[in-house]
Amino acid sequence: MERDIYFVGITRQTEAGGLGRLRAPVVVPAWLVYPTRRQLAEFAAPLLEVLAEDDHVLEITSGAVLGRYGASQELSVGLEIVAGPRFAVEQVAATVFRLARDANQQDAFIARVLPADEWADNTRPGITVTFKTPQRIGALQPLRDLINGFAGDGWPIDGFTTIPAVGEGVGLVSGLRYIFLPEISIRWDLALRRRLAEAEDAMDIILLDQSTKIGRLCRTLAADPMIERAWLNWFDVIVGGMEDYEDLVARLLSARPSQTGETSMARKQFSELLGLTNQSVLEQRLKAVECSLPPAAVGPLQLGPSQVGPSQFGSVNTRRKELRVSSTPMPAKK
């Protein structure tokens, strides 16, 4: 059976964490910044219930993951979904953006991993790094400095979501994952915003530069004795922002496979369901943020897609079946 992998980036944390919390104009106590495991479980419950209703969901991995973005640190829901070809991704994506809206999240996204033989006109590059043995987050500063300062065309790779080590807490990780989402970064990166507004082909050029930089970085990281593997990923993505959550949810719930699917290079339509292209996304996002002031450099940023470790949210009961959320593959449904 053909299988698709999806990642969700969503959090209920609304304040900067880590050093960003201490640099904010008003220092918020840490216990008010970071959601508890119970709060994350309650936050994720509606999404897990929607997934439990879909017979085409094959596996779910869910739990708390830690992300670091510059000076900010965030705790969020890490969700990986493995599903069959008839998976109703529109319903799940609509739920993601409803939760983001209700949590006052600035941006959120859901991404489908593109296999090597597929393509779409709304893709983003990323990098996945796995370690030979689990590493403590605090010991990774030299690695993060190497990645952040890597030379060459492209933009700094300055944000990661951790991949927790199975059976361990959020402080011990088995890897890092990053996805380049310029449509989110332009909220605070004025240089990137100006560059993207210069020409119609700016988005495509920037994505190509960034993927080339990531590819070169992977070769450098492969020589590190701590690293098991580092590789370039491509994701078909749908990004939502606080300006357009309502519209996006409505469009997703009314979306139907389009005739463009006959000539699509993707086996399953995803962002194509909404007619998204690099250029259309860029134009819409630039228009949405052009009148807004850039948020503080230490303000809350959103997490990248993540693979998560042990089950931390338990099971979800629905009227149709019980779908257990865990770090191990679920048996395929008959």
Buried (B, 14 or more C-beta within 10 A) or exposed (E): EEEBBBBBBBBBBBBBBBBBBEBBEEEBEEEEBBBEEEBBBEBBBBBBBBBBBBBBBBBBBBBBBBBBBBBBBBBBBBBBBBBBEEBBBBBBBBBBBBBBBEBEBBBBBBBBBBBEEBEBBBBBBBBBBBBEEBBEBEEBEEBBEEBEEBEEEBBBBBBBBBBBBEEBEBEBBBBBBBBBBBBBBBBBBEEBBEBBEEEEEBBBBBBBBBBBBBEBBBEEBEEBEBBBEBBBBBBBBBBBBBBBBEEBBEBBEEBEEEEEEEEBEBEBBBBBBBEBBBBBBBBBBBEBBEEEEEBBBBBBBBBBBBBBBBBBBEEBEEEEEEBEBBBEEBEEEE
